[in-house]
Structure formats: structure tokens, C-alpha cells
Amino acid sequence: MENQNQNTNSKGEAPISPNIEKKESGLSTGNIPEENLSNKEEVSKQREIPREPEEKIKESEPIKITPPPLKAPEKETKTITTKKETNIKGIIIIVSIIISVIVIAALAVYFYLANYRKVPLTIKSNQEIIDLVIGENEYKNVSSPHIIKLLPGEYSVSVSREDFFPITKTVNVDALGGDSELEFQLIEKQSIEKIFDKEVFYSVYDDKTNSFLYFSGDEEGDLFLNEYDLDSREETTLTDRGIVNIQNDSVVWSPSFKQVIVKVSNSPVDNLFPFIEDYGTGVDINWIINLERRDLVNITTKHLHPTIKDVSFSPTGEKIFYFFKNDAERTLAMANNDGSDFERIVQLKNLEFDPDVVWSPDGDKIAIYISDGQRESGEESYDLYIYSISKREITKITDDGLSYEALFSPSGEKILYKSGGNIWAYDFAQGEGSNINLEVETSTENCIWLDDQNIITSNKEGLWQIMIGGERKMLDYKKDTLPNNIKSIKLGVNEVFLISDSGIYQITFK
């Protein structure tokens, strides 16, 4: 009984022997040996194998497991790389790299050549020695042709030489386009031509006859009135006797050049003007020479009274404006050109200095420069006044004590005067405060009006064209042909005449 209890559980069932390995159930026929079963029911529970329904299974037939039908594997597209193909790919990559390097190098070379390689520029001229300005660089006295290396780009090239007109061109220097070349044909400036080899005094140019009227001296110093015809290049003496003792700057020509007034000192010396005993020796007398017909026979003279001092002709030449002075009065007056029909205009009291007067081309203005006292330095003080004939009033247009001389513009709307050594301009249309310093040191004798806006003038630096209140430029001419000691300038039809100590010179005005 003890043994039976030990080998059975509380239910009286015999346990599985511990000496028997427990095996995983597997596939079998379903028949279990009887000797291995102590309890058919328990073993059946523990080793129960799922079965197909009984009607489908026969005990005598083994269970067949039919695997699912095998599907043909899907074909995968695979590239099978051979060794030869691998080598070709490597070569292609290497070639691509080489080509890329070559392209990059070529681009680098192109960029360098196009931007940093200096290219020769050849500059040629019809003159062997020239001055160059290339961009901001200047090269003096270089030989032609001249080669210079420049970086690529656009350049302004100027070629010049003294006494030639400068020329400027633009060139595009291209590093890839080969060497560049520029050629310049310099044109020579005109020479100032000497047309009359004789010193002349108080000259004027008559454009109607294309001739000069002037005084010239003989060996004794007497002055004769002459005419020089520019077409025939012939000189004609208009007075048969000389004139002595002409007072400085006292010759006044009428606008038509048919009359000229000459102030001389009354003298018993035989000359063109007879001695007038009633006036006494040494008295200054104004003489009018009539040149209606320019020949020795028909030229006549007439003197004005010594009380008539400085004189100016009207634009028509029929009247004169002058300063009249005697012991009782000092007056600005008008009269016919023979002194008749005297009319007082302005009374000038306590005036010690004889004023100079200039009649304007429009016939309405009289310029008067008067000494009205002394400056602190002790020198005379001069200022410029304008008398309006239509308004019958006088206006002071300068107030510096340094202003004198006067030269009206062709219309009479502007006037040049000298002040402090420089030439100034005054505009009547603008009135007070319109005085403009032209900043050229010269005399009004060395100025001519081209029109109401432009003048030609000369000074120690050369010949200038100046726009009133604007641009100025030096005239184009060969510098070494400019005469010394220019005394006055006259305007021709297309020329400018320069009157110097050595004769008359001409430059074509452009």
C-alpha cells in the first residue's frame, strides 16, 4: 500500500515517470503502444493531436501533408557588371574630370587674357614729336609712332603739339582682338600774318573800303594822314603837310570815318593847321579834318574854339558831344559837328579835371569819366557816369574811384571800362549792381566787341575771346607769331587786326 501511495497522486492516478523524457508531439499515425499507456484517457488528453473530421480520414491511411504549390520566383532585373564595363566607366569619369579641368583652365586663361593682359596700342601721327594724354596719364615729347601697353578697356586718347590743333579719339582695347592702332592727322594752326610793315598811330579800319586810315611819322616826327588799301596793298598819303604837337590820345574818329578830330598845341611851326594868334602859343585846339573825299585837294580842316575840350561824335557823325570850359563855367554840351547850335546839357561845378566823353552807338547815352577828388593815396579818383539824352538824367555806375575809359557794345546796351587795371563790363538792362570783372588786365583800346555778349581782347598772355559773365578761351594761332606791344585791336569782316609798334597784323577769326 505504501508503494502504491508513493506512485500515485491524490486521485489515484499513476504519474509519468521522471525517467522518461518528455518529447514534443510530432506527426504520427495516431497509434499509441498500449504498454506505454497507464491511463489511455490522460495520455489522450496530453497528446491530443488535432484531426481532420473522421469522415475525411481513414485509419488505414497515413496523413499526407500537401505543400502549397510552388510559384515561380519573380524575375529581378539586375545589371551584371563585368570587369570590362567597370574599366570603361572609370575611363569615362577620368576623361570627364580632365575635360572639366581643361575647360576651367581655359576659362581662367580667357578671363586673365580678357582682363589682365596688357595689349600694345600703337599711336601714329603725321608729326614726329607729339604730346599724349591717355586716360589720366600724360606723356610729353614722345616719338611717333609710339607704342604703349594698356589693360583691356575703353580709353580717351588726345594727341597735341604746340601750334597744332589737338585731336581726341576713343579706343576700345580688346585683349582678344589683337593689337590696337590709332592714327592722328594734326592740323597746323594759322600764323598771325604781318600785312603792313610800318608803325601807325590812331588807326581805324573802314570795312566799306577795306582799308586802314592812320597817321604815320616822317623822319622829323611830323605825322601825316594816310590810307592803306588792303585789296591793292597800296598806301596813299591824304595830307600834304605834317601835323605837329598832337596831344596824347586826343584823336577822335567819326563812326563813318568821314571826319576826324585832332587836338594839337597851337604853334607857329608850319604844319597842316595854321597858327591862330588870337589864342596864343601852346593853347590846345581841336581841329576837324573833313574826309568826305579822300584826296589831297578836297580834304578840308576847321578848328573849334579852345573852350571846347574833349569831344565825341554822334553815331551819324552830324553832332558832337563835348566838355566846354571857360573861366565862368564847366558844362557838358551838344552841338553840330562844326560847333553851331550849342546846347548846354549838364553843369559841372568845381571840376578841375577835364572829363572824357564817349557817345553810344544807339545815340541815347553818353559815357563820362570824371575825376571827383582824390583817394587816400593822394592820386586822382575817377568814376564812370552815364548821361541819358532821352531821360535827361545822369547816373553814376561805378563808385571805386578807379574807373575810367569806355567802350560801348554795338547795341549800346553794355559798356566796357577799366578799373584797378582790369576790364569790367556793365549791363544797362540789369542796372545797378551788374558790374562784372572780366579778370583780364589790359586797356579798352585792346578790346573789340564781336556782338553784345562777346569781346576779343589781348594782354601779355595772348589773345582771348571772352563771353560777358561766362566762358573764355584763347584764340588758336601760332604763339611765336604774336606781335609784341599790341597797342589796339580792330575788327574786320572775317579778321582781327592787331596794331603794334612794328606794323599791322592779321588773324582770321573763326
C-alpha positions as CSV (number, residue, x, y, z in Angstrom):
1,M,0.0,0.0,0.0
2,E,2.9,2.3,0.8
3,N,4.4,1.7,-2.6
4,Q,1.1,2.3,-4.2
5,N,0.7,5.6,-2.5
6,Q,4.1,6.8,-3.5
7,N,3.5,6.1,-7.1
8,T,0.1,7.6,-7.4
9,N,-1.3,11.1,-6.9
10,S,-4.1,12.1,-4.7
11,K,-6.5,10.9,-7.3
12,G,-5.0,7.5,-7.6
13,E,-3.5,8.2,-10.9
14,A,-0.1,7.0,-11.7
15,P,2.3,9.9,-12.6
16,I,4.6,10.0,-15.6
17,S,7.9,8.5,-14.6
18,P,10.6,11.2,-14.2
19,N,13.0,8.9,-16.0
20,I,11.1,9.2,-19.2
21,E,11.9,12.3,-21.4
22,K,9.0,14.4,-22.3
23,K,9.0,14.6,-26.1
24,E,7.4,17.2,-28.2
25,S,4.5,15.8,-30.0
26,G,5.1,15.2,-33.6
27,L,3.5,13.7,-36.6
28,S,2.5,10.1,-36.2
29,T,0.0,7.6,-37.4
30,G,-2.1,8.2,-34.2
31,N,-1.5,4.7,-32.8
32,I,0.0,4.7,-29.3
33,P,1.5,1.5,-27.9
34,E,-0.5,0.1,-25.2
35,E,2.4,-0.8,-22.9
36,N,3.3,3.0,-22.7
37,L,-0.1,4.0,-21.5
38,S,-1.3,3.5,-17.9
39,N,-4.2,5.7,-18.5
40,K,-5.5,5.9,-22.0
41,E,-7.7,8.9,-21.2
42,E,-4.9,11.0,-19.7
43,V,-2.4,10.3,-22.4
44,S,-5.1,11.1,-24.9
45,K,-5.7,14.5,-23.3
46,Q,-2.0,15.3,-23.1
47,R,-1.1,14.1,-26.6
48,E,-4.2,15.1,-28.4
49,I,-3.5,15.8,-32.0
50,P,-5.9,17.8,-34.0
51,R,-7.5,15.7,-36.5
52,E,-9.4,16.2,-39.6
53,P,-13.0,15.3,-39.5
54,E,-13.4,11.5,-39.3
55,E,-15.1,11.2,-42.5
56,K,-12.1,12.5,-44.3
57,I,-9.5,10.4,-42.5
58,K,-9.2,6.7,-42.8
59,E,-7.3,4.9,-40.1
60,S,-5.5,2.7,-42.5
61,E,-4.2,5.7,-44.5
62,P,-1.3,7.8,-43.3
63,I,-1.9,11.6,-43.1
64,K,-0.4,13.3,-46.1
65,I,0.6,16.9,-45.9
66,T,0.4,18.5,-49.3
67,P,2.7,21.6,-49.5
68,P,1.3,24.7,-51.3
69,P,2.1,24.8,-54.9
70,L,5.5,26.4,-55.6
71,K,5.3,29.7,-57.5
72,A,8.0,30.5,-60.0
73,P,10.2,33.3,-58.5
74,E,9.6,36.7,-60.0
75,K,12.5,37.7,-62.2
76,E,14.6,40.6,-60.8
77,T,16.3,42.9,-63.3
78,K,19.9,43.0,-62.2
79,T,22.9,44.6,-64.0
80,I,25.7,42.2,-64.0
81,T,28.9,44.4,-64.1
82,T,31.8,42.8,-65.8
83,K,35.4,43.9,-65.3
84,K,35.5,45.4,-68.8
85,E,32.5,47.5,-68.1
86,T,34.0,48.8,-64.9
87,N,37.1,49.9,-66.7
88,I,35.1,51.8,-69.3
89,K,33.2,53.6,-66.6
90,G,36.4,54.6,-64.9
91,I,37.8,55.9,-68.1
92,I,34.7,58.0,-68.8
93,I,34.9,59.5,-65.3
94,I,38.6,60.3,-65.7
95,V,38.0,61.8,-69.2
96,S,35.2,63.9,-67.8
97,I,37.4,65.2,-65.0
98,I,40.2,66.0,-67.4
99,I,37.8,67.9,-69.7
100,S,36.3,69.8,-66.8
101,V,39.8,70.8,-65.7
102,I,40.7,71.9,-69.2
103,V,37.5,73.9,-69.5
104,I,38.1,75.6,-66.2
105,A,41.7,76.3,-67.1
106,A,40.6,77.7,-70.4
107,L,38.1,79.9,-68.8
108,A,40.7,81.1,-66.3
109,V,43.1,81.8,-69.1
110,Y,40.3,83.6,-71.1
111,F,39.4,85.7,-68.0
112,Y,43.0,86.6,-67.5
113,L,43.6,87.5,-71.1
114,A,40.4,89.5,-71.3
115,N,41.0,91.5,-68.2
116,Y,44.6,91.5,-67.0
117,R,46.9,91.0,-70.0
118,K,48.3,94.4,-71.3
119,V,47.8,94.9,-75.0
120,P,50.0,97.1,-77.2
121,L,48.4,100.3,-78.5
122,T,50.2,101.9,-81.4
123,I,49.7,105.7,-81.8
124,K,50.7,107.3,-85.1
125,S,50.8,110.9,-86.1
126,N,51.8,113.0,-89.1
127,Q,54.1,114.8,-86.7
128,E,57.3,113.2,-85.5
129,I,57.1,114.6,-81.9
130,I,53.8,114.7,-80.1
131,D,52.3,115.1,-76.6
132,L,49.9,112.4,-75.5
133,V,47.2,112.2,-72.9
134,I,45.8,108.6,-72.4
135,G,43.1,108.5,-69.7
136,E,44.6,110.4,-66.8
137,N,48.3,109.9,-67.9
138,E,50.3,112.5,-69.8
139,Y,53.3,111.8,-71.9
140,K,55.4,114.7,-73.2
141,N,57.6,114.9,-76.3
142,V,57.2,111.2,-77.5
143,S,58.1,110.0,-80.9
144,S,55.6,108.8,-83.4
145,P,54.7,106.0,-83.8
146,H,54.5,105.4,-80.1
147,I,53.6,102.0,-78.6
148,I,52.1,101.7,-75.1
149,K,50.7,98.7,-73.4
150,L,47.3,99.0,-71.8
151,L,44.9,96.8,-69.9
152,P,41.7,96.0,-71.7
153,G,39.1,98.7,-71.6
154,E,38.0,102.0,-73.3
155,Y,40.4,104.9,-73.3
156,S,40.3,108.5,-74.4
157,V,43.5,109.4,-76.3
158,S,44.5,113.0,-77.0
159,V,47.3,114.0,-79.3
160,S,48.7,117.5,-79.4
161,R,51.6,119.6,-80.4
162,E,52.4,123.3,-80.0
163,D,50.9,125.3,-82.9
164,F,48.7,122.4,-83.9
165,F,45.0,121.8,-83.1
166,P,44.7,118.9,-80.6
167,I,42.7,115.8,-81.6
168,T,40.9,113.4,-79.2
169,K,39.7,109.9,-80.1
170,T,38.3,107.0,-78.2
171,V,39.7,103.4,-78.5
172,N,38.5,100.1,-77.1
173,V,41.5,98.0,-76.2
174,D,40.5,94.3,-76.5
175,A,42.9,91.7,-75.3
176,L,41.4,89.1,-77.6
177,G,41.2,91.3,-80.7
178,G,44.9,91.7,-81.2
179,D,47.0,94.9,-81.2
180,S,45.2,98.2,-81.5
181,E,46.2,101.2,-83.6
182,L,45.2,104.9,-83.8
183,E,46.3,107.4,-86.4
184,F,46.1,111.2,-86.0
185,Q,46.4,113.9,-88.6
186,L,47.2,117.1,-86.8
187,I,46.3,120.3,-88.5
188,E,48.6,123.3,-88.1
189,K,47.2,126.5,-86.5
190,Q,47.3,129.6,-88.6
191,S,50.1,132.2,-88.3
192,I,49.4,135.8,-87.4
193,E,50.4,137.5,-90.7
194,K,52.1,140.8,-90.9
195,I,50.3,142.8,-93.6
196,F,51.8,146.2,-93.2
197,D,55.4,146.8,-92.1
198,K,55.2,150.3,-90.7
199,E,54.3,151.8,-87.3
200,V,51.0,153.6,-87.4
201,F,49.1,155.8,-84.9
202,Y,45.5,156.5,-84.2
203,S,44.4,153.9,-86.8
204,V,40.9,152.8,-87.7
205,Y,39.6,150.1,-90.1
206,D,36.9,151.1,-92.7
207,D,35.1,147.9,-93.7
208,K,33.3,149.7,-96.6
209,T,36.5,150.4,-98.4
210,N,38.6,147.5,-96.8
211,S,41.3,150.0,-95.9
212,F,43.1,151.5,-92.9
213,L,43.2,155.1,-92.0
214,Y,46.0,156.2,-89.8
215,F,48.7,158.7,-89.0
216,S,52.4,157.9,-89.7
217,G,55.5,159.9,-89.0
218,D,58.4,161.0,-91.1
219,E,62.0,161.4,-90.0
220,E,61.3,164.8,-88.3
221,G,58.5,163.3,-86.3
222,D,55.6,165.1,-88.1
223,L,52.5,163.0,-88.6
224,F,50.8,162.5,-92.0
225,L,47.3,161.2,-92.6
226,N,47.4,158.1,-94.7
227,E,45.2,155.3,-96.2
228,Y,46.3,151.7,-96.8
229,D,44.1,149.7,-99.2
230,L,44.2,146.0,-98.2
231,D,43.0,144.9,-101.7
232,S,45.6,146.7,-103.7
233,R,48.2,146.8,-100.9
234,E,48.8,150.4,-101.7
235,E,49.4,153.3,-99.4
236,T,48.1,156.8,-100.1
237,T,49.1,160.0,-98.3
238,L,46.0,162.1,-97.7
239,T,47.6,165.3,-96.2
240,D,50.3,167.2,-98.0
241,R,51.8,168.6,-94.8
242,G,52.6,167.0,-91.5
243,I,50.9,167.7,-88.1
244,V,53.0,168.6,-85.1
245,N,52.3,168.5,-81.4
246,I,49.3,166.2,-81.4
247,Q,48.2,165.7,-77.8
248,N,48.2,162.1,-76.5
249,D,45.0,160.1,-77.0
250,S,43.2,163.1,-78.5
251,V,42.4,161.8,-82.0
252,V,38.6,161.0,-82.4
253,W,37.2,159.4,-85.5
254,S,33.5,159.7,-86.5
255,P,31.6,156.4,-86.9
256,S,31.6,156.9,-90.7
257,F,35.3,157.7,-90.8
258,K,34.5,160.8,-92.8
259,Q,35.7,163.2,-90.1
260,V,38.5,163.0,-87.6
261,I,39.1,165.5,-84.8
262,V,42.7,166.1,-83.8
263,K,43.8,168.2,-80.8
264,V,47.1,170.0,-81.3
265,S,49.0,172.6,-79.4
266,N,48.7,176.0,-81.2
267,S,52.2,176.6,-82.7
268,P,53.7,178.9,-85.2
269,V,55.6,176.0,-86.7
270,D,54.5,175.4,-90.3
271,N,52.1,172.4,-90.4
272,L,48.7,171.3,-91.6
273,F,46.9,173.5,-89.1
274,P,47.7,177.2,-89.2
275,F,48.8,179.2,-86.1
276,I,46.0,181.3,-84.6
277,E,47.5,184.3,-83.0
278,D,44.3,185.2,-81.1
279,Y,44.6,182.1,-79.0
280,G,48.3,182.3,-78.2
281,T,51.1,179.8,-78.3
282,G,50.6,176.5,-76.5
283,V,46.8,176.6,-76.4
284,D,45.2,173.3,-77.2
285,I,42.8,173.5,-80.2
286,N,40.6,170.8,-81.7
287,W,40.7,170.6,-85.4
288,I,38.2,168.8,-87.6
289,I,39.6,167.2,-90.8
290,N,36.8,166.5,-93.3
291,L,37.4,163.3,-95.3
292,E,34.2,163.3,-97.4
293,R,36.6,162.9,-100.4
294,R,39.9,161.3,-99.6
295,D,42.4,163.2,-101.7
296,L,44.9,165.9,-101.2
297,V,42.8,168.6,-102.9
298,N,39.4,168.1,-101.3
299,I,40.4,167.5,-97.7
300,T,39.4,170.5,-95.6
301,T,40.0,171.5,-91.9
302,K,38.1,173.6,-89.4
303,H,39.0,174.4,-85.8
304,L,36.8,174.5,-82.8
305,H,37.1,177.1,-80.1
306,P,39.7,176.3,-77.4
307,T,36.9,176.3,-74.8
308,I,35.7,173.0,-76.4
309,K,37.7,170.3,-74.8
310,D,37.1,166.5,-75.1
311,V,34.8,165.6,-78.0
312,S,32.8,162.6,-79.2
313,F,30.8,162.2,-82.4
314,S,27.2,161.1,-82.5
315,P,26.5,157.8,-84.3
316,T,25.7,159.7,-87.6
317,G,28.7,162.0,-87.2
318,E,26.4,165.0,-87.6
319,K,26.7,166.2,-84.0
320,I,29.3,166.3,-81.3
321,F,29.1,166.0,-77.5
322,Y,31.9,167.8,-75.7
323,F,33.1,169.3,-72.5
324,F,33.0,173.1,-72.5
325,K,35.2,175.0,-70.1
326,N,36.0,178.7,-69.6
327,D,36.6,180.9,-66.7
328,A,32.9,181.1,-65.8
329,E,31.6,177.6,-66.3
330,R,32.2,174.0,-66.8
331,T,29.5,172.3,-68.9
332,L,28.7,169.2,-70.9
333,A,27.2,170.3,-74.2
334,M,26.0,169.2,-77.6
335,A,26.3,171.0,-81.0
336,N,26.5,170.4,-84.7
337,N,29.9,169.0,-85.7
338,D,31.0,172.4,-86.8
339,G,30.3,173.8,-83.3
340,S,27.0,175.6,-84.2
341,D,23.6,175.2,-82.3
342,F,25.3,175.0,-79.0
343,E,23.2,173.4,-76.2
344,R,24.1,173.0,-72.5
345,I,23.4,169.6,-71.1
346,V,24.9,169.2,-67.6
347,Q,26.6,171.8,-65.4
348,L,29.7,170.5,-63.7
349,K,30.7,172.8,-60.9
350,N,34.2,172.9,-59.2
351,L,35.5,170.3,-61.7
352,E,39.3,170.5,-62.1
353,F,39.9,167.5,-64.3
354,D,38.6,167.6,-67.9
355,P,36.3,164.7,-68.4
356,D,36.4,162.3,-71.3
357,V,33.2,161.6,-73.2
358,V,32.0,158.7,-75.4
359,W,28.7,158.7,-77.4
360,S,27.0,155.3,-77.6
361,P,26.0,153.6,-80.9
362,D,22.3,153.8,-80.1
363,G,22.6,157.6,-79.8
364,D,21.0,157.8,-76.4
365,K,23.9,157.5,-73.9
366,I,27.0,159.5,-73.2
367,A,29.7,157.9,-71.1
368,I,31.6,160.4,-68.9
369,Y,34.5,159.5,-66.7
370,I,35.4,162.2,-64.3
371,S,37.9,162.9,-61.6
372,D,35.8,163.7,-58.5
373,G,38.5,164.2,-55.9
374,Q,41.5,162.4,-54.5
375,R,41.9,158.9,-53.0
376,E,43.6,158.4,-49.7
377,S,46.8,157.6,-51.6
378,G,46.7,161.2,-53.0
379,E,46.0,160.0,-56.5
380,E,43.1,161.2,-58.6
381,S,39.8,159.4,-58.0
382,Y,37.9,158.5,-61.2
383,D,34.4,157.2,-61.7
384,L,32.1,156.5,-64.6
385,Y,28.8,158.3,-65.2
386,I,26.2,157.8,-67.9
387,Y,24.1,160.6,-69.2
388,S,20.8,159.6,-70.9
389,I,19.7,162.0,-73.6
390,S,16.1,160.8,-73.7
391,K,15.7,160.9,-69.9
392,R,17.9,164.0,-69.4
393,E,19.5,162.4,-66.3
394,I,22.9,161.4,-65.3
395,T,23.7,158.1,-63.4
396,K,26.9,157.1,-61.6
397,I,27.6,153.4,-62.4
398,T,31.0,153.0,-60.6
399,D,32.0,154.0,-57.1
400,D,35.5,152.7,-56.6
401,G,37.5,155.8,-57.6
402,L,39.4,153.7,-60.1
403,S,37.2,153.6,-63.2
404,Y,37.9,155.3,-66.5
405,E,37.9,154.6,-70.2
406,A,34.7,153.5,-72.0
407,L,33.8,151.2,-74.9
408,F,30.1,150.6,-75.8
409,S,28.8,147.4,-77.2
410,P,27.3,147.5,-80.8
411,S,23.7,148.0,-79.5
412,G,24.8,150.3,-76.7
413,E,23.3,148.0,-74.0
414,K,26.6,147.2,-72.4
415,I,29.8,149.1,-71.8
416,L,33.4,148.1,-71.0
417,Y,35.6,150.2,-68.7
418,K,38.9,149.9,-66.9
419,S,39.1,149.7,-63.1
420,G,42.0,148.7,-61.0
421,G,43.9,147.5,-64.0
422,N,41.3,145.0,-65.1
423,I,38.5,145.3,-67.7
424,W,34.9,145.4,-66.3
425,A,31.5,145.2,-68.0
426,Y,28.3,146.9,-67.1
427,D,24.8,145.9,-68.3
428,F,22.3,148.7,-68.6
429,A,19.4,146.3,-68.9
430,Q,20.2,144.9,-65.5
431,G,21.1,148.2,-64.0
432,E,22.7,148.8,-60.6
433,G,25.0,146.0,-59.4
434,S,25.5,144.4,-62.8
435,N,29.2,145.3,-62.9
436,I,31.3,142.2,-63.9
437,N,35.0,141.9,-63.6
438,L,36.3,140.1,-66.7
439,E,39.6,139.5,-65.0
440,V,41.8,140.5,-67.9
441,E,44.5,143.1,-67.3
442,T,44.6,145.4,-70.3
443,S,43.1,148.6,-71.8
444,T,39.8,149.2,-73.6
445,E,42.0,150.1,-76.6
446,N,42.9,146.4,-76.7
447,C,39.3,145.2,-76.8
448,I,36.7,144.9,-79.5
449,W,33.1,143.8,-79.4
450,L,32.1,140.9,-81.6
451,D,28.5,141.3,-80.5
452,D,26.7,142.3,-77.3
453,Q,27.9,139.2,-75.5
454,N,31.5,138.6,-76.7
455,I,34.7,140.5,-76.9
456,I,38.2,139.9,-78.3
457,T,41.0,141.2,-76.1
458,S,44.8,141.0,-75.8
459,N,47.1,141.0,-72.8
460,K,50.6,139.8,-72.0
461,E,49.3,136.2,-72.1
462,G,47.9,136.3,-75.6
463,L,44.6,136.8,-77.5
464,W,41.3,135.9,-75.8
465,Q,37.7,135.6,-76.7
466,I,35.6,136.3,-73.6
467,M,31.8,135.9,-73.1
468,I,30.5,138.5,-70.7
469,G,29.9,136.8,-67.5
470,G,30.8,133.4,-69.0
471,E,33.3,131.3,-70.9
472,R,36.7,132.4,-72.0
473,K,39.2,130.8,-74.4
474,M,42.4,131.6,-76.0
475,L,42.3,132.1,-79.8
476,D,44.1,129.5,-81.9
477,Y,47.2,130.7,-83.6
478,K,51.0,130.0,-83.6
479,K,52.3,131.5,-80.4
480,D,55.6,132.7,-81.8
481,T,53.8,134.8,-84.5
482,L,52.0,137.0,-81.9
483,P,53.5,140.6,-82.2
484,N,54.9,142.4,-79.2
485,N,53.5,145.6,-77.8
486,I,50.0,145.4,-79.2
487,K,48.5,149.0,-79.0
488,S,45.0,148.3,-80.3
489,I,42.7,145.8,-81.9
490,K,40.4,146.4,-84.9
491,L,37.7,144.1,-86.2
492,G,37.5,143.3,-89.9
493,V,34.9,141.4,-91.9
494,N,36.4,138.0,-91.1
495,E,39.6,139.1,-89.5
496,V,41.0,140.6,-86.4
497,F,43.7,143.2,-86.9
498,L,46.4,143.8,-84.3
499,I,48.1,147.1,-84.3
500,S,51.6,147.0,-82.8
501,D,54.8,149.1,-82.7
502,S,56.1,147.3,-85.8
503,G,53.1,147.4,-88.0
504,I,49.6,145.8,-88.7
505,Y,49.0,142.1,-88.3
506,Q,46.0,140.0,-89.3
507,I,44.5,136.8,-88.0
508,T,41.4,135.2,-89.5
509,F,38.7,134.9,-86.9
510,K,36.7,131.7,-86.7
